[in-house]
Amino acid sequence: MRHEGTINIVDEQTTVDELRAAVHQFVAARNWQQHHTPKNLAMSIAIEAAEIMEHFQWLTVEQSAALVSDTNSLFWQLACA
């Protein structure tokens, strides 16, 4: 689902400052600042990390290395999580 103000940045030239600005714009468009407390942000990071770990949970070392080496597959799986 795309929201008004959504920014699509998928390239190799985007700087960290540009990403920060895009995230700031994304958050502002949804009025999420009110929810960005240290507790909520820490919990959200842990939850998102768990979703990424789920993709690797039952893989062998070789399978996980293959998944990471195939960045298109990895990005697709993470985007669909």
C-alpha positions in Angstrom: 0.0 0.0 0.0 1.4 3.4 -0.9 0.6 6.4 1.2 0.7 10.0 0.2 4.3 11.3 0.7 5.8 7.9 0.2 9.3 8.1 -1.2 10.8 5.3 -3.4 14.6 5.3 -3.0 16.3 2.3 -4.5 19.7 3.1 -5.9 23.4 3.1 -5.1 23.9 6.9 -5.0 21.5 7.8 -2.2 23.3 9.4 0.7 22.6 8.8 4.4 21.5 12.4 4.7 19.0 11.8 1.9 17.7 8.6 3.6 17.3 10.5 6.9 15.3 13.2 5.1 13.2 10.6 3.4 12.5 8.9 6.7 11.7 12.2 8.4 9.2 13.1 5.6 7.7 9.6 5.8 7.2 9.9 9.6 5.9 13.5 9.4 3.3 12.6 6.7 1.8 10.0 9.1 2.2 12.1 12.3 4.2 9.2 13.9 6.5 11.5 16.0 4.2 11.2 19.0 4.9 7.4 19.1 8.7 7.7 18.8 9.6 7.3 22.4 12.8 5.5 23.4 10.7 2.5 24.7 8.6 2.2 21.5 11.6 2.6 19.2 13.7 0.0 21.1 10.8 -2.5 21.0 10.2 -1.9 17.3 13.9 -2.5 16.5 13.7 -5.8 18.4 10.5 -6.8 16.6 11.9 -6.0 13.2 15.2 -7.8 13.9 13.2 -10.9 14.9 11.3 -10.8 11.6 14.7 -10.8 9.8 16.1 -13.6 11.9 13.0 -15.7 11.1 14.3 -16.0 7.5 17.5 -17.5 8.7 16.2 -19.6 11.7 16.3 -23.1 10.2 18.9 -22.6 7.5 22.4 -24.1 7.6 25.4 -21.8 7.5 25.7 -22.6 3.8 22.1 -21.8 3.0 22.2 -18.6 5.0 25.3 -17.5 3.1 23.6 -18.3 -0.2 20.6 -16.3 0.8 22.7 -13.3 1.6 24.7 -13.6 -1.6 21.5 -13.5 -3.6 20.6 -9.9 -2.6 17.5 -9.8 -4.8 16.1 -12.8 -3.0 17.0 -11.4 0.4 15.4 -8.0 -0.3 12.3 -9.7 -1.7 11.9 -11.9 1.4 12.5 -9.0 3.8 10.1 -6.7 1.9 7.4 -9.4 2.2 8.0 -10.0 5.9 
